[in-house]
Amino acid sequence: MQIKNTKKNNIMYLKKALLSMLLISVIKIAVSQTQSNETVLIETPFGNMKVKLFNETKLHKANFLKLVNEHFYDSLLFHRVIEGFMIQGGDPYSKHADAFKLLGDSDLHYTIPAEFNKNLFHKKGMLCAARNGDDVNPTKASSAVQFYIVQGKVRTDEDLRKFEKRINKDLITKLKNELLSKPENSDLKQKITRFKDEKQSDSLLVYNMIAEKLIDSEYEKTEHYTFSKEQQTIYKTIGGTPHLDTNYTVFGEVIEGLEVIDKIAQAKTNKDDRPLIDLRMKISIIK
């Protein structure tokens, strides 16, 4: 009996120690950002969320507070919900939209310049600006009104390595082009081109793997975006959507009501990810 109690105490001690380590990591990140004096209240059918905005993203902060003060968001829908990813709302047309109408394309007449900050990343509970895709929006400017709140998932080290490469895809493409243009790699380039043209997938796979090893070697020696130790800790414990980092502006954080995100994310949706029931919001500023 004494042995069992000792084991139980040890387990409880380890859990507390791990929790303390996690909190320290969160604090390290928190001190590198400052939160607004205002607290934003987002009311939903599944409960309320309290949000703080970041002073580092002053353009997004000012725009969001202006819209909230104008009661712009009242009765708009969370029109796009993907469990394990995010909940999105703010489409102006969603207030009076017919059931099953595809939403998400409406906006106001302006955008907000991107305000990326390495210390503001896509952990669970972050408030972020939606935007048009890179093909029509190369500067990654934000929607004036549409936003999403991160739910995400808990990630592994392998996940994070893949996401880092996804974020650095432009650099990897550049390294590939440079390597294949070198005289000593001309034979490799010719084989890849020929097997691609001839649609010989097995041979193409082999030579692409050879090229990838060369690229990986150069990639490791080249300065590139990496997740900090604190980011890795949070993504592996609290969770989030790491692949969106440096691509969408993070401008606020849910400080109370994280469970509401999970409840909304579990709503049944149609093929366009619109909830089958209307999930209306009301947003106000509280002290």
DRENDO-1510 file (C-alpha; in Angstrom, 1 decimal, always signed):
<recs>
REC; n; res; u; v; w
REC; 1; MET; +0.0; +0.0; +0.0 .
REC; 2; GLN; +2.8; +2.4; +0.9 .
REC; 3; ILE; +4.5; +1.7; -2.5 .
REC; 4; LYS; +1.3; +2.6; -4.4 .
REC; 5; ASN; +0.9; +5.8; -2.6 .
REC; 6; THR; +4.5; +6.8; -3.3 .
REC; 7; LYS; +4.0; +6.1; -7.0 .
REC; 8; LYS; +0.9; +8.1; -7.0 .
REC; 9; ASN; +2.6; +11.0; -5.3 .
REC; 10; ASN; +5.5; +10.9; -7.8 .
REC; 11; ILE; +3.1; +11.0; -10.7 .
REC; 12; MET; +1.3; +14.0; -9.2 .
REC; 13; TYR; +4.6; +15.7; -8.7 .
REC; 14; LEU; +5.7; +15.1; -12.3 .
REC; 15; LYS; +2.4; +16.4; -13.6 .
REC; 16; LYS; +2.8; +19.6; -11.5 .
REC; 17; ALA; +6.3; +20.0; -12.7 .
REC; 18; LEU; +5.4; +19.6; -16.3 .
REC; 19; LEU; +2.5; +22.1; -15.9 .
REC; 20; SER; +4.9; +24.6; -14.3 .
REC; 21; MET; +7.3; +24.2; -17.2 .
REC; 22; LEU; +4.5; +24.9; -19.6 .
REC; 23; LEU; +3.4; +28.0; -17.7 .
REC; 24; ILE; +7.0; +29.3; -17.7 .
REC; 25; SER; +7.1; +28.9; -21.5 .
REC; 26; VAL; +3.8; +30.7; -21.9 .
REC; 27; ILE; +5.0; +33.5; -19.7 .
REC; 28; LYS; +8.2; +33.9; -21.7 .
REC; 29; ILE; +6.2; +34.5; -24.8 .
REC; 30; ALA; +3.6; +36.7; -23.0 .
REC; 31; VAL; +6.3; +39.2; -21.8 .
REC; 32; SER; +7.3; +39.8; -25.4 .
REC; 33; GLN; +3.9; +41.2; -26.3 .
REC; 34; THR; +1.5; +43.7; -24.8 .
REC; 35; GLN; -2.2; +43.5; -24.5 .
REC; 36; SER; -4.8; +46.2; -25.0 .
REC; 37; ASN; -6.5; +47.9; -22.0 .
REC; 38; GLU; -9.8; +47.0; -23.6 .
REC; 39; THR; -11.4; +43.6; -23.1 .
REC; 40; VAL; -13.6; +42.4; -26.0 .
REC; 41; LEU; -16.6; +40.2; -25.2 .
REC; 42; ILE; -17.8; +37.8; -27.9 .
REC; 43; GLU; -21.2; +36.3; -27.1 .
REC; 44; THR; -22.3; +33.1; -28.9 .
REC; 45; PRO; -25.0; +30.5; -28.5 .
REC; 46; PHE; -22.5; +28.2; -26.9 .
REC; 47; GLY; -21.1; +30.7; -24.3 .
REC; 48; ASN; -18.9; +33.8; -24.2 .
REC; 49; MET; -15.3; +34.5; -24.9 .
REC; 50; LYS; -13.2; +37.3; -23.5 .
REC; 51; VAL; -10.5; +38.6; -25.9 .
REC; 52; LYS; -7.5; +40.9; -25.5 .
REC; 53; LEU; -6.0; +42.6; -28.6 .
REC; 54; PHE; -2.3; +43.1; -29.1 .
REC; 55; ASN; -0.7; +46.6; -29.1 .
REC; 56; GLU; +1.9; +45.3; -31.6 .
REC; 57; THR; -0.7; +45.0; -34.3 .
REC; 58; LYS; -2.0; +48.5; -33.9 .
REC; 59; LEU; -3.7; +48.8; -37.3 .
REC; 60; HIS; -5.8; +45.6; -36.8 .
REC; 61; LYS; -6.5; +46.6; -33.2 .
REC; 62; ALA; -7.8; +50.1; -34.1 .
REC; 63; ASN; -9.9; +48.7; -37.0 .
REC; 64; PHE; -11.4; +45.9; -34.9 .
REC; 65; LEU; -12.3; +48.2; -32.0 .
REC; 66; LYS; -13.9; +50.8; -34.4 .
REC; 67; LEU; -16.1; +48.1; -35.9 .
REC; 68; VAL; -17.0; +46.7; -32.4 .
REC; 69; ASN; -18.0; +50.2; -31.2 .
REC; 70; GLU; -20.2; +50.6; -34.3 .
REC; 71; HIS; -21.9; +47.3; -33.4 .
REC; 72; PHE; -20.9; +46.0; -36.9 .
REC; 73; TYR; -20.5; +42.4; -35.8 .
REC; 74; ASP; -23.8; +42.1; -33.9 .
REC; 75; SER; -26.0; +39.2; -35.4 .
REC; 76; LEU; -23.3; +38.2; -37.9 .
REC; 77; LEU; -22.6; +34.4; -38.2 .
REC; 78; PHE; -19.7; +32.1; -37.6 .
REC; 79; HIS; -20.2; +31.0; -41.2 .
REC; 80; ARG; -17.2; +28.7; -41.6 .
REC; 81; VAL; -16.3; +26.0; -39.0 .
REC; 82; ILE; -13.7; +23.3; -39.3 .
REC; 83; GLU; -13.1; +21.1; -36.3 .
REC; 84; GLY; -9.4; +20.8; -35.5 .
REC; 85; PHE; -8.7; +24.0; -37.4 .
REC; 86; MET; -10.6; +27.2; -36.7 .
REC; 87; ILE; -14.0; +29.0; -36.5 .
REC; 88; GLN; -14.5; +32.0; -38.8 .
REC; 89; GLY; -17.0; +34.9; -38.9 .
REC; 90; GLY; -17.5; +38.5; -39.9 .
REC; 91; ASP; -19.0; +38.2; -43.4 .
REC; 92; PRO; -21.2; +41.3; -43.7 .
REC; 93; TYR; -23.8; +39.4; -45.8 .
REC; 94; SER; -24.2; +36.7; -43.1 .
REC; 95; LYS; -26.7; +38.8; -41.0 .
REC; 96; HIS; -29.6; +38.1; -43.4 .
REC; 97; ALA; -28.2; +35.2; -45.4 .
REC; 98; ASP; -30.5; +32.4; -46.6 .
REC; 99; ALA; -29.9; +29.0; -45.2 .
REC; 100; PHE; -27.1; +27.1; -46.9 .
REC; 101; LYS; -26.0; +30.2; -48.8 .
REC; 102; LEU; -22.2; +30.1; -49.5 .
REC; 103; LEU; -20.6; +32.8; -47.3 .
REC; 104; GLY; -17.1; +34.2; -46.9 .
REC; 105; ASP; -16.6; +36.4; -50.1 .
REC; 106; SER; -18.0; +39.6; -48.7 .
REC; 107; ASP; -16.0; +42.4; -47.2 .
REC; 108; LEU; -15.8; +46.2; -46.9 .
REC; 109; HIS; -14.1; +48.5; -49.4 .
REC; 110; TYR; -10.6; +48.4; -47.8 .
REC; 111; THR; -8.0; +46.0; -46.4 .
REC; 112; ILE; -5.5; +46.2; -43.5 .
REC; 113; PRO; -1.8; +45.9; -44.2 .
REC; 114; ALA; -0.3; +42.7; -42.8 .
REC; 115; GLU; +1.3; +43.0; -39.4 .
REC; 116; PHE; +3.3; +39.9; -38.8 .
REC; 117; ASN; +5.1; +39.4; -35.6 .
REC; 118; LYS; +7.2; +36.3; -34.7 .
REC; 119; ASN; +6.0; +36.5; -31.1 .
REC; 120; LEU; +2.3; +36.3; -32.2 .
REC; 121; PHE; +1.6; +32.9; -33.6 .
REC; 122; HIS; -1.3; +30.5; -34.2 .
REC; 123; LYS; -1.7; +28.8; -30.9 .
REC; 124; LYS; -5.2; +27.8; -29.8 .
REC; 125; GLY; -7.3; +30.8; -28.9 .
REC; 126; MET; -5.6; +33.3; -31.1 .
REC; 127; LEU; -7.8; +35.9; -33.0 .
REC; 128; CYS; -6.6; +36.3; -36.5 .
REC; 129; ALA; -7.5; +38.2; -39.7 .
REC; 130; ALA; -8.9; +36.3; -42.7 .
REC; 131; ARG; -7.7; +37.4; -46.1 .
REC; 132; ASN; -7.8; +36.7; -49.9 .
REC; 133; GLY; -5.3; +34.2; -51.3 .
REC; 134; ASP; -1.8; +34.9; -52.4 .
REC; 135; ASP; -2.7; +34.7; -56.1 .
REC; 136; VAL; -4.8; +37.9; -55.8 .
REC; 137; ASN; -3.2; +39.3; -52.6 .
REC; 138; PRO; +0.6; +38.9; -52.7 .
REC; 139; THR; +1.1; +41.4; -49.8 .
REC; 140; LYS; -1.1; +39.2; -47.6 .
REC; 141; ALA; -3.3; +42.2; -46.6 .
REC; 142; SER; -6.1; +41.3; -44.2 .
REC; 143; SER; -9.8; +41.5; -44.6 .
REC; 144; ALA; -11.3; +44.6; -43.1 .
REC; 145; VAL; -13.9; +42.6; -41.2 .
REC; 146; GLN; -13.6; +38.8; -41.4 .
REC; 147; PHE; -11.6; +37.0; -38.7 .
REC; 148; TYR; -11.0; +33.5; -37.4 .
REC; 149; ILE; -10.2; +32.0; -34.0 .
REC; 150; VAL; -7.7; +29.2; -33.9 .
REC; 151; GLN; -8.7; +25.8; -32.5 .
REC; 152; GLY; -6.0; +23.7; -34.1 .
REC; 153; LYS; -4.6; +20.4; -32.7 .
REC; 154; VAL; -1.7; +19.3; -30.5 .
REC; 155; ARG; +1.3; +18.7; -32.8 .
REC; 156; THR; +4.3; +16.4; -32.9 .
REC; 157; ASP; +8.0; +17.2; -33.6 .
REC; 158; GLU; +7.5; +15.7; -37.0 .
REC; 159; ASP; +4.5; +17.9; -37.7 .
REC; 160; LEU; +6.5; +21.0; -36.8 .
REC; 161; ARG; +9.4; +20.0; -39.1 .
REC; 162; LYS; +6.9; +19.6; -42.0 .
REC; 163; PHE; +5.2; +22.9; -41.2 .
REC; 164; GLU; +8.6; +24.7; -41.1 .
REC; 165; LYS; +9.3; +23.5; -44.6 .
REC; 166; ARG; +5.8; +24.5; -45.7 .
REC; 167; ILE; +6.4; +28.0; -44.4 .
REC; 168; ASN; +9.9; +28.1; -46.1 .
REC; 169; LYS; +8.6; +26.7; -49.4 .
REC; 170; ASP; +9.7; +29.7; -51.4 .
REC; 171; LEU; +13.3; +29.3; -50.1 .
REC; 172; ILE; +13.2; +25.6; -50.9 .
REC; 173; THR; +12.1; +26.3; -54.4 .
REC; 174; LYS; +14.9; +28.8; -54.8 .
REC; 175; LEU; +17.5; +26.3; -53.5 .
REC; 176; LYS; +16.2; +23.6; -55.9 .
REC; 177; ASN; +16.5; +25.9; -58.9 .
REC; 178; GLU; +20.0; +27.0; -57.9 .
REC; 179; LEU; +21.2; +23.4; -57.3 .
REC; 180; LEU; +19.8; +22.0; -60.5 .
REC; 181; SER; +21.3; +24.9; -62.5 .
REC; 182; LYS; +24.8; +23.9; -61.4 .
REC; 183; PRO; +26.9; +22.2; -64.1 .
REC; 184; GLU; +27.7; +19.2; -61.8 .
REC; 185; ASN; +24.0; +18.5; -61.4 .
REC; 186; SER; +23.1; +18.8; -65.1 .
REC; 187; ASP; +22.6; +15.0; -65.5 .
REC; 188; LEU; +20.3; +14.9; -62.5 .
REC; 189; LYS; +18.3; +17.8; -64.0 .
REC; 190; GLN; +18.0; +16.1; -67.4 .
REC; 191; LYS; +16.8; +12.9; -65.8 .
REC; 192; ILE; +14.1; +14.6; -63.7 .
REC; 193; THR; +12.9; +16.6; -66.8 .
REC; 194; ARG; +12.8; +13.5; -69.0 .
REC; 195; PHE; +11.1; +11.2; -66.5 .
REC; 196; LYS; +8.5; +14.0; -65.8 .
REC; 197; ASP; +7.8; +14.5; -69.5 .
REC; 198; GLU; +7.6; +10.7; -70.1 .
REC; 199; LYS; +5.4; +10.3; -67.0 .
REC; 200; GLN; +7.7; +7.6; -65.6 .
REC; 201; SER; +6.6; +8.2; -62.0 .
REC; 202; ASP; +8.7; +5.5; -60.3 .
REC; 203; SER; +12.0; +6.8; -61.9 .
REC; 204; LEU; +10.9; +10.4; -61.3 .
REC; 205; LEU; +10.4; +9.6; -57.6 .
REC; 206; VAL; +13.9; +8.1; -57.3 .
REC; 207; TYR; +15.6; +11.1; -58.8 .
REC; 208; ASN; +13.4; +13.6; -57.0 .
REC; 209; MET; +14.5; +12.0; -53.7 .
REC; 210; ILE; +18.2; +12.4; -54.7 .
REC; 211; ALA; +17.5; +16.1; -55.5 .
REC; 212; GLU; +15.6; +16.5; -52.1 .
REC; 213; LYS; +18.7; +15.2; -50.2 .
REC; 214; LEU; +20.9; +17.8; -51.9 .
REC; 215; ILE; +18.3; +20.5; -51.2 .
REC; 216; ASP; +17.9; +19.5; -47.5 .
REC; 217; SER; +21.7; +19.7; -47.1 .
REC; 218; GLU; +21.7; +23.3; -48.4 .
REC; 219; TYR; +18.5; +24.1; -46.5 .
REC; 220; GLU; +20.0; +23.3; -43.2 .
REC; 221; LYS; +23.0; +25.5; -43.9 .
REC; 222; THR; +20.8; +28.5; -45.0 .
REC; 223; GLU; +19.0; +30.9; -42.7 .
REC; 224; HIS; +15.3; +30.1; -42.6 .
REC; 225; TYR; +12.2; +30.5; -40.5 .
REC; 226; THR; +12.1; +28.1; -37.5 .
REC; 227; PHE; +9.7; +27.7; -34.6 .
REC; 228; SER; +11.2; +28.9; -31.3 .
REC; 229; LYS; +11.6; +26.5; -28.3 .
REC; 230; GLU; +8.6; +28.3; -26.7 .
REC; 231; GLN; +6.5; +27.9; -29.8 .
REC; 232; GLN; +7.3; +24.2; -30.1 .
REC; 233; THR; +6.4; +23.7; -26.4 .
REC; 234; ILE; +3.0; +25.4; -26.9 .
REC; 235; TYR; +2.2; +23.7; -30.2 .
REC; 236; LYS; +3.0; +20.3; -28.6 .
REC; 237; THR; +0.8; +20.9; -25.5 .
REC; 238; ILE; -1.9; +23.5; -26.1 .
REC; 239; GLY; -2.0; +23.1; -29.8 .
REC; 240; GLY; -2.7; +25.3; -32.8 .
REC; 241; THR; -2.2; +25.7; -36.5 .
REC; 242; PRO; +1.5; +26.3; -37.1 .
REC; 243; HIS; +1.4; +26.3; -40.9 .
REC; 244; LEU; -0.4; +29.6; -40.9 .
REC; 245; ASP; +2.4; +31.5; -39.1 .
REC; 246; THR; +3.9; +34.4; -41.1 .
REC; 247; ASN; +1.0; +34.2; -43.5 .
REC; 248; TYR; -2.0; +35.6; -41.6 .
REC; 249; THR; -2.0; +38.4; -39.0 .
REC; 250; VAL; -2.6; +37.4; -35.4 .
REC; 251; PHE; -4.0; +40.4; -33.5 .
REC; 252; GLY; -5.7; +39.1; -30.4 .
REC; 253; GLU; -6.1; +36.2; -28.0 .
REC; 254; VAL; -9.0; +34.5; -26.1 .
REC; 255; ILE; -8.1; +34.9; -22.4 .
REC; 256; GLU; -11.3; +33.3; -21.1 .
REC; 257; GLY; -13.7; +30.8; -22.7 .
REC; 258; LEU; -11.4; +28.5; -24.7 .
REC; 259; GLU; -14.0; +25.8; -24.3 .
REC; 260; VAL; -16.5; +27.8; -26.4 .
REC; 261; ILE; -14.2; +27.4; -29.4 .
REC; 262; ASP; -14.4; +23.6; -29.0 .
REC; 263; LYS; -18.2; +23.7; -28.7 .
REC; 264; ILE; -18.6; +25.8; -31.9 .
REC; 265; ALA; -16.0; +23.7; -33.8 .
REC; 266; GLN; -18.1; +20.6; -33.1 .
REC; 267; ALA; -21.2; +22.0; -34.8 .
REC; 268; LYS; -22.5; +20.0; -37.7 .
REC; 269; THR; -21.8; +21.6; -41.1 .
REC; 270; ASN; -22.7; +21.3; -44.8 .
REC; 271; LYS; -20.2; +20.6; -47.6 .
REC; 272; ASP; -19.1; +24.3; -47.5 .
REC; 273; ASP; -18.3; +24.1; -43.8 .
REC; 274; ARG; -21.2; +26.4; -42.9 .
REC; 275; PRO; -22.9; +25.3; -39.7 .
REC; 276; LEU; -26.4; +23.8; -40.1 .
REC; 277; ILE; -27.7; +26.0; -37.3 .
REC; 278; ASP; -27.1; +29.8; -37.3 .
REC; 279; LEU; -24.3; +30.6; -34.8 .
REC; 280; ARG; -24.8; +34.3; -34.4 .
REC; 281; MET; -22.4; +36.6; -32.5 .
REC; 282; LYS; -22.5; +39.8; -30.5 .
REC; 283; ILE; -19.3; +41.6; -29.8 .
REC; 284; SER; -18.9; +44.5; -27.3 .
REC; 285; ILE; -16.2; +46.1; -25.3 .
REC; 286; ILE; -16.2; +45.6; -21.5 .
REC; 287; LYS; -14.0; +47.0; -18.8 .
</recs>
